[in-house]
């Protein structure tokens, strides 16, 4: 077959047809039109980014995930923890003089035990000046957080939910509520899983709020007691997390 190049205005058209002489070479103009018009057409496609690898606190702590408790099980401690978390999440949005009544309605509707004790314990947290930053202006409850942490390996990603997040111009406060009885006295006595969780949340918040100091604390509802977690503790925990996950992530 041979080709004939035709010009129609600003367009160049290549017409291909049958011919007896198969040795006729294409014209120089047609050869030029066969060349790539864009340099990137001749370049190899870039490699895909690694698929995200979710880093869960249990994995990062080197622990097996425990069996999930059935919501239908008669577990008073589990139910109490859920109720306290719900009160701490929603009562800050209620005017101070109406919190006790709102808490009572909430607990009675759910047929909770020890209603008076639960109300007193929750209000003690909300009314304590030490906790003011966690429940004040700019704070929010139950905040989902997602961030990539390449320092833990290619594709490492954290996806969690923060009980209370307070954002100011120069700092970010992350608070998690715990109902352990009795609570630990010192930060080095905090369960490994909680230390891992807060270290991951701090690392994620640093990505989301660059340039701001990120502080973490646990609120033990019995007491109540606010326990700040030092940067030294969380730095050491992040180093331990990286050491635990490195063999796993390097196989990706």
KACORDA-V60680 format. One record per residue. N is the residue number from 1. RES is the residue in three letters. D_CENTER is the distance of its C-alpha to the mean C-alpha in Angstrom with 2 decimals. Layout:
N_RES_D_CENTER ; N_RES_D_CENTER
This chain:
1_UNK_62.02 ; 2_UNK_62.23 ; 3_UNK_60.29 ; 4_UNK_61.64 ; 5_UNK_59.78 ; 6_UNK_60.54 ; 7_UNK_59.69 ; 8_UNK_59.21 ; 9_UNK_58.48 ; 10_UNK_55.24 ; 11_UNK_54.25 ; 12_UNK_55.20 ; 13_UNK_55.67 ; 14_UNK_56.17 ; 15_UNK_58.55 ; 16_UNK_58.97 ; 17_UNK_62.14 ; 18_UNK_64.60 ; 19_UNK_67.34 ; 20_UNK_70.00 ; 21_UNK_69.27 ; 22_UNK_65.93 ; 23_UNK_66.34 ; 24_UNK_65.79 ; 25_UNK_62.95 ; 26_UNK_60.37 ; 27_UNK_60.95 ; 28_UNK_59.25 ; 29_UNK_57.61 ; 30_UNK_56.06 ; 31_UNK_54.79 ; 32_UNK_53.08 ; 33_UNK_51.33 ; 34_UNK_49.94 ; 35_UNK_47.99 ; 36_UNK_44.26 ; 37_UNK_43.94 ; 38_UNK_40.48 ; 39_UNK_39.71 ; 40_UNK_36.22 ; 41_UNK_37.95 ; 42_UNK_39.28 ; 43_UNK_36.08 ; 44_UNK_33.96 ; 45_UNK_30.69 ; 46_UNK_27.62 ; 47_UNK_25.57 ; 48_UNK_22.44 ; 49_UNK_19.12 ; 50_UNK_17.77 ; 51_UNK_15.88 ; 52_UNK_12.16 ; 53_UNK_12.13 ; 54_UNK_9.38 ; 55_UNK_9.52 ; 56_UNK_9.86 ; 57_UNK_11.24 ; 58_UNK_14.58 ; 59_UNK_14.91 ; 60_UNK_14.02 ; 61_UNK_16.52 ; 62_UNK_19.07 ; 63_UNK_19.56 ; 64_UNK_20.36 ; 65_UNK_18.38 ; 66_UNK_20.90 ; 67_UNK_22.43 ; 68_UNK_21.01 ; 69_UNK_23.47 ; 70_UNK_25.25 ; 71_UNK_24.89 ; 72_UNK_28.67 ; 73_UNK_29.36 ; 74_UNK_31.25 ; 75_UNK_28.91 ; 76_UNK_29.61 ; 77_UNK_27.08 ; 78_UNK_24.21 ; 79_UNK_25.53 ; 80_UNK_26.03 ; 81_UNK_22.48 ; 82_UNK_21.25 ; 83_UNK_23.90 ; 84_UNK_23.15 ; 85_UNK_19.45 ; 86_UNK_20.61 ; 87_UNK_23.25 ; 88_UNK_21.12 ; 89_UNK_18.69 ; 90_UNK_21.58 ; 91_UNK_24.60 ; 92_UNK_23.60 ; 93_UNK_24.20 ; 94_UNK_27.68 ; 95_UNK_30.59 ; 96_UNK_31.42 ; 97_UNK_34.80 ; 98_UNK_33.45 ; 99_UNK_30.64 ; 100_UNK_32.92 ; 101_UNK_34.43 ; 102_UNK_31.15 ; 103_UNK_29.82 ; 104_UNK_33.11 ; 105_UNK_33.04 ; 106_UNK_29.52 ; 107_UNK_30.50 ; 108_UNK_33.92 ; 109_UNK_32.69 ; 110_UNK_30.65 ; 111_UNK_33.65 ; 112_UNK_31.91 ; 113_UNK_33.98 ; 114_UNK_34.68 ; 115_UNK_33.79 ; 116_UNK_35.41 ; 117_UNK_33.63 ; 118_UNK_30.18 ; 119_UNK_30.99 ; 120_UNK_32.39 ; 121_UNK_29.46 ; 122_UNK_26.91 ; 123_UNK_29.09 ; 124_UNK_29.70 ; 125_UNK_26.05 ; 126_UNK_25.97 ; 127_UNK_29.38 ; 128_UNK_28.89 ; 129_UNK_28.94 ; 130_UNK_26.69 ; 131_UNK_23.77 ; 132_UNK_24.70 ; 133_UNK_21.90 ; 134_UNK_19.24 ; 135_UNK_21.08 ; 136_UNK_22.79 ; 137_UNK_22.63 ; 138_UNK_19.33 ; 139_UNK_17.37 ; 140_UNK_15.44 ; 141_UNK_14.56 ; 142_UNK_11.88 ; 143_UNK_9.17 ; 144_UNK_6.14 ; 145_UNK_3.23 ; 146_UNK_2.52 ; 147_UNK_5.15 ; 148_UNK_8.21 ; 149_UNK_10.01 ; 150_UNK_13.57 ; 151_UNK_15.08 ; 152_UNK_14.16 ; 153_UNK_15.92 ; 154_UNK_16.21 ; 155_UNK_13.41 ; 156_UNK_10.98 ; 157_UNK_7.32 ; 158_UNK_4.43 ; 159_UNK_2.97 ; 160_UNK_4.30 ; 161_UNK_6.85 ; 162_UNK_8.80 ; 163_UNK_12.51 ; 164_UNK_13.73 ; 165_UNK_12.72 ; 166_UNK_15.78 ; 167_UNK_16.03 ; 168_UNK_19.43 ; 169_UNK_21.12 ; 170_UNK_20.95 ; 171_UNK_18.26 ; 172_UNK_15.04 ; 173_UNK_15.23 ; 174_UNK_12.65 ; 175_UNK_14.60 ; 176_UNK_14.35 ; 177_UNK_17.47 ; 178_UNK_19.45 ; 179_UNK_22.76 ; 180_UNK_24.21 ; 181_UNK_27.98 ; 182_UNK_29.22 ; 183_UNK_26.36 ; 184_UNK_26.56 ; 185_UNK_28.60 ; 186_UNK_26.96 ; 187_UNK_23.52 ; 188_UNK_24.76 ; 189_UNK_25.43 ; 190_UNK_21.87 ; 191_UNK_20.82 ; 192_UNK_19.23 ; 193_UNK_16.31 ; 194_UNK_15.54 ; 195_UNK_15.99 ; 196_UNK_13.63 ; 197_UNK_10.84 ; 198_UNK_11.53 ; 199_UNK_12.04 ; 200_UNK_8.65 ; 201_UNK_7.22 ; 202_UNK_10.17 ; 203_UNK_9.75 ; 204_UNK_6.47 ; 205_UNK_8.46 ; 206_UNK_11.44 ; 207_UNK_10.37 ; 208_UNK_9.72 ; 209_UNK_12.84 ; 210_UNK_15.24 ; 211_UNK_18.48 ; 212_UNK_17.52 ; 213_UNK_17.78 ; 214_UNK_14.81 ; 215_UNK_16.34 ; 216_UNK_15.18 ; 217_UNK_17.42 ; 218_UNK_18.08 ; 219_UNK_20.42 ; 220_UNK_22.89 ; 221_UNK_24.49 ; 222_UNK_27.77 ; 223_UNK_29.67 ; 224_UNK_27.48 ; 225_UNK_26.03 ; 226_UNK_23.40 ; 227_UNK_22.44 ; 228_UNK_20.88 ; 229_UNK_19.35 ; 230_UNK_20.99 ; 231_UNK_19.63 ; 232_UNK_22.06 ; 233_UNK_20.60 ; 234_UNK_16.98 ; 235_UNK_18.40 ; 236_UNK_20.41 ; 237_UNK_17.58 ; 238_UNK_15.60 ; 239_UNK_18.96 ; 240_UNK_19.44 ; 241_UNK_16.13 ; 242_UNK_17.17 ; 243_UNK_20.60 ; 244_UNK_19.57 ; 245_UNK_17.44 ; 246_UNK_19.79 ; 247_UNK_22.43 ; 248_UNK_20.05 ; 249_UNK_18.28 ; 250_UNK_21.65 ; 251_UNK_23.00 ; 252_UNK_20.76
